[in-house]
Amino acid sequence: MSTLEKTIILLREMPEHSLESLYDFIQSIWLRQDSNAERSENTISTSKSMEGFQVLQSFAGTLPTDFDYKKELEEMRNEKYRRFD
């Protein structure tokens, strides 16, 4: 079985939210390869920043569905500022 066939099977089994992140990542790699020859040395730091941003984006949507933001925020505030009470 070829790598392409294995990849297609894997993609069919992935949840939709993972596919969206994967698509964005693959598209960024594709665009980077196309424009790699046109980049100057000044844009290298920008591309590194974008790579970091894409890594952060890959974590989007990874919280459990029952995550209570307000409760977690209150607990963290209490933990951090408890000594001031």
KABELKA-V249370 format. One record per run of one state. SS is the DSSP state (2 for helix, 1 for strand, 0 for the rest). FROM is the first residue (numbers start at 1). LEN is the number of residues. If there is no record, write none. Layout:
[[SS | FROM | LEN] [SS | FROM | LEN]]
This chain:
[[0 | 1 | 2] [2 | 3 | 11] [0 | 14 | 2] [2 | 16 | 23] [0 | 39 | 2] [2 | 41 | 18] [0 | 59 | 10] [2 | 69 | 16] [0 | 85 | 1]]
